[in-house]
């Protein structure tokens, strides 16, 4: 049976949580495959708001199995806190409903500390990380000194790994003028959290293989967005993992043929959190209005998001790099009431016209958008569930986006509510 992979096609915050939740009704398993608790997914179900970071968005649906894959870096304390937070809202999570890859890397308190210390040292040149230790944890993973979930069950192994880990981190801290890690306190913290997280540990690659053999539908859920990909994004203002769909296979432990239909999520405009280039950014009243109407504040950090017009150049590049076959266009209703709406169809750099986002940091900062202007609509699109409910100008705007990004709109979201979706093409039917 068909599987679906959901990824962001901008700089994250595109509304993946709602779309994954909606699609999870058709799937039996939902898998997070990269990132950490720097991600933020908001679900609104019957007026109840759920804000998730590490947990897959399918956890709010009864009878679904949620999996945190090996490509995710897991802060066990944050995970336990999130499980408790959602329990208070009536969603109980147990080792029967949530599995965490036994080979997933752990984020330790020292990772968040070094993350924040380095951002502070960068001053005006800071990258804009959430300060939660995601980057340093991925660094330790690549350097082969990380502590993984499975290590919590092996006392001798964890002792040796702690020595190697602290050799590196203490040197960094001394270089930044800060005291060394209290090894005893860290070891005690790991001993305390181990019995809480180990019941969730699982060889998820094997479980997913069996599920595929049985014809079980799997939904793979990414975090952040394509332009934050460590290879293909606006480097160095990116996250520390690959966010494109190809990572779903690596980060879940399945072959590339298992990831199925790739659905890219994109807003009807553009937002970005943190530092880095943003060609269509609006720093005027229009940008403020987009942020206000769209409630554009980071789920994890609470930081206001930078807002701008839809960038077709960027999304088209994300589609081509990520193998996206259809998009879910979200927050169309935020554009209600604007007299005119713009789409960036190309960039200008000096006398040169570009139809791609350049790789160079300097070039990215230098490009200016070339806009196509559309008449807005005064009618409300909020809550629309069919094309017939949309004003003609909104339909023309969506149609032009499809042409410019060279991909069809499979889903159209018209409010944060779960049911307010226009289905054009069911990704699971492909």
NORZIHU-V26996 format. One record per backbone hydrogen bond with DSSP energy under -0.5 kcal/mol. NH is the residue of the N-H (numbers start at 0). CO is the residue of the C=O. E is the energy in kcal/mol with one decimal. If there is no record, write none. Layout:
# NORZIHU-V26996
{{NH & CO & E} {NH & CO & E}}
This chain:
# NORZIHU-V26996
{{3 & 217 & -1.8} {4 & 260 & -3.0} {5 & 219 & -3.2} {6 & 4 & -0.5} {6 & 262 & -2.3} {8 & 264 & -2.6} {10 & 270 & -0.5} {18 & 14 & -1.5} {19 & 15 & -3.1} {20 & 16 & -2.4} {21 & 17 & -2.6} {22 & 18 & -2.6} {23 & 19 & -2.2} {24 & 21 & -0.9} {25 & 22 & -2.2} {26 & 23 & -0.7} {27 & 216 & -2.0} {28 & 216 & -1.5} {29 & 64 & -2.5} {30 & 218 & -3.0} {31 & 66 & -2.8} {32 & 220 & -1.6} {34 & 70 & -0.6} {38 & 35 & -1.5} {40 & 51 & -3.1} {42 & 49 & -2.9} {43 & 415 & -0.7} {44 & 42 & -0.5} {44 & 47 & -2.8} {45 & 43 & -0.5} {47 & 44 & -2.1} {49 & 42 & -3.0} {51 & 40 & -3.3} {51 & 49 & -0.6} {58 & 55 & -1.8} {59 & 56 & -0.8} {60 & 57 & -1.8} {61 & 59 & -0.6} {63 & 60 & -1.2} {64 & 27 & -2.5} {65 & 63 & -0.5} {65 & 96 & -2.8} {66 & 29 & -2.7} {67 & 98 & -2.8} {68 & 31 & -3.0} {68 & 66 & -0.7} {70 & 250 & -2.2} {71 & 68 & -1.6} {72 & 34 & -2.3} {73 & 71 & -0.6} {73 & 104 & -3.0} {74 & 72 & -0.6} {75 & 73 & -0.9} {78 & 74 & -2.4} {79 & 75 & -2.2} {80 & 76 & -2.0} {81 & 77 & -2.2} {82 & 78 & -2.4} {83 & 79 & -2.0} {84 & 80 & -2.4} {85 & 81 & -2.2} {86 & 82 & -1.5} {87 & 83 & -1.7} {88 & 84 & -0.5} {89 & 86 & -2.1} {90 & 85 & -2.1} {91 & 89 & -0.6} {96 & 93 & -1.5} {97 & 93 & -1.8} {98 & 65 & -2.3} {99 & 199 & -3.0} {100 & 67 & -2.8} {101 & 201 & -2.2} {103 & 100 & -1.8} {104 & 71 & -0.6} {105 & 146 & -3.0} {106 & 73 & -2.6} {107 & 105 & -0.6} {110 & 107 & -1.6} {111 & 107 & -1.1} {112 & 108 & -1.9} {113 & 109 & -2.3} {114 & 110 & -2.0} {115 & 111 & -2.1} {116 & 112 & -2.3} {117 & 113 & -2.3} {118 & 114 & -1.9} {119 & 115 & -2.3} {120 & 116 & -1.9} {121 & 117 & -1.6} {122 & 118 & -0.9} {122 & 119 & -0.6} {124 & 121 & -2.0} {125 & 122 & -1.5} {136 & 132 & -1.8} {137 & 133 & -2.2} {138 & 134 & -2.2} {139 & 135 & -2.2} {140 & 136 & -1.9} {141 & 137 & -2.5} {142 & 138 & -2.1} {143 & 140 & -1.2} {144 & 139 & -2.5} {145 & 139 & -0.9} {148 & 103 & -2.4} {149 & 101 & -2.4} {150 & 147 & -0.9} {151 & 147 & -0.6} {151 & 148 & -1.5} {152 & 149 & -1.4} {153 & 150 & -1.9} {154 & 152 & -0.5} {157 & 153 & -2.3} {158 & 154 & -1.9} {159 & 155 & -1.8} {160 & 156 & -2.3} {161 & 157 & -2.2} {162 & 158 & -1.7} {163 & 159 & -1.8} {164 & 160 & -2.7} {165 & 161 & -2.9} {166 & 162 & -1.7} {167 & 163 & -1.3} {168 & 164 & -2.5} {169 & 165 & -2.6} {170 & 166 & -0.8} {171 & 167 & -1.8} {172 & 168 & -2.5} {173 & 169 & -2.4} {174 & 170 & -2.0} {175 & 171 & -1.4} {176 & 173 & -1.4} {177 & 172 & -3.2} {182 & 180 & -1.2} {185 & 181 & -2.1} {186 & 182 & -2.7} {187 & 183 & -2.1} {188 & 184 & -2.1} {189 & 185 & -2.2} {190 & 186 & -2.1} {191 & 187 & -1.7} {192 & 188 & -2.0} {193 & 189 & -1.9} {194 & 190 & -0.6} {195 & 192 & -1.3} {196 & 192 & -1.7} {197 & 193 & -2.7} {199 & 196 & -1.8} {200 & 196 & -0.6} {200 & 197 & -1.3} {201 & 99 & -2.0} {203 & 201 & -2.0} {205 & 202 & -1.1} {206 & 202 & -1.7} {207 & 203 & -2.8} {208 & 204 & -1.7} {209 & 205 & -2.2} {210 & 206 & -2.0} {211 & 207 & -2.3} {212 & 208 & -2.0} {213 & 209 & -1.6} {214 & 211 & -1.4} {215 & 210 & -2.7} {218 & 28 & -2.9} {219 & 3 & -2.9} {219 & 217 & -0.5} {220 & 30 & -4.1} {220 & 218 & -0.5} {221 & 5 & -2.4} {221 & 219 & -0.5} {225 & 7 & -1.5} {226 & 9 & -2.3} {227 & 224 & -2.1} {228 & 225 & -1.5} {229 & 240 & -1.6} {232 & 228 & -2.3} {233 & 226 & -2.2} {234 & 232 & -2.1} {236 & 233 & -1.8} {237 & 235 & -2.0} {238 & 227 & -2.4} {242 & 240 & -0.5} {246 & 243 & -1.8} {247 & 244 & -1.9} {248 & 244 & -0.5} {248 & 245 & -0.8} {249 & 245 & -1.0} {250 & 246 & -3.6} {251 & 247 & -0.7} {252 & 248 & -1.5} {253 & 248 & -2.1} {257 & 254 & -2.1} {258 & 255 & -0.9} {260 & 2 & -2.1} {262 & 4 & -3.1} {262 & 260 & -0.7} {263 & 261 & -0.6} {263 & 325 & -2.6} {264 & 6 & -2.8} {265 & 327 & -2.4} {267 & 329 & -1.9} {269 & 307 & -2.6} {271 & 305 & -1.9} {274 & 126 & -0.7} {280 & 277 & -1.8} {281 & 306 & -3.2} {282 & 280 & -0.5} {287 & 283 & -1.9} {288 & 284 & -2.4} {289 & 285 & -2.3} {290 & 286 & -2.0} {291 & 287 & -2.2} {292 & 288 & -2.8} {293 & 289 & -2.5} {294 & 291 & -0.7} {295 & 290 & -2.5} {296 & 294 & -1.8} {297 & 302 & -3.0} {301 & 297 & -1.4} {304 & 295 & -2.5} {305 & 271 & -3.3} {307 & 269 & -2.4} {308 & 279 & -1.3} {309 & 341 & -0.9} {311 & 309 & -0.7} {311 & 343 & -1.7} {312 & 343 & -0.7} {314 & 310 & -2.0} {315 & 311 & -2.4} {316 & 312 & -1.9} {317 & 313 & -2.2} {318 & 314 & -2.3} {319 & 315 & -2.0} {320 & 316 & -2.7} {321 & 317 & -2.3} {322 & 318 & -0.8} {323 & 318 & -1.6} {324 & 261 & -2.5} {325 & 261 & -1.1} {326 & 407 & -2.4} {327 & 263 & -2.5} {328 & 326 & -0.6} {328 & 410 & -2.6} {329 & 265 & -2.4} {329 & 327 & -0.6} {331 & 412 & -1.4} {333 & 330 & -1.1} {334 & 331 & -1.6} {335 & 332 & -1.5} {336 & 376 & -2.9} {337 & 334 & -1.6} {340 & 373 & -2.7} {342 & 371 & -2.1} {343 & 309 & -2.8} {344 & 342 & -0.6} {344 & 369 & -2.7} {345 & 369 & -1.0} {346 & 353 & -2.7} {347 & 367 & -3.1} {348 & 351 & -2.9} {351 & 348 & -2.0} {353 & 346 & -2.8} {357 & 355 & -0.7} {363 & 359 & -2.5} {364 & 360 & -1.9} {365 & 361 & -1.1} {366 & 362 & -1.2} {367 & 347 & -2.2} {368 & 278 & -0.6} {369 & 345 & -2.9} {370 & 368 & -0.6} {371 & 342 & -2.5} {373 & 340 & -3.3} {375 & 338 & -2.4} {382 & 413 & -1.1} {383 & 380 & -2.1} {388 & 385 & -1.5} {389 & 386 & -1.8} {393 & 390 & -0.5} {394 & 390 & -1.9} {395 & 391 & -2.3} {396 & 392 & -1.8} {397 & 393 & -2.3} {398 & 394 & -2.5} {399 & 395 & -2.2} {400 & 396 & -1.9} {401 & 397 & -2.1} {402 & 398 & -1.8} {403 & 399 & -2.4} {404 & 400 & -2.3} {405 & 401 & -1.0} {406 & 401 & -1.3} {407 & 324 & -0.6} {409 & 326 & -2.8} {409 & 407 & -0.7} {410 & 326 & -1.6} {411 & 421 & -1.9} {412 & 328 & -3.1} {413 & 419 & -1.9} {414 & 419 & -0.6} {417 & 43 & -1.4} {419 & 416 & -1.1} {420 & 418 & -2.1} {421 & 411 & -3.0} {422 & 420 & -0.7} {423 & 409 & -2.9} {423 & 421 & -0.6} {424 & 409 & -2.1} {426 & 424 & -0.6} {428 & 425 & -1.6} {429 & 426 & -1.1}}
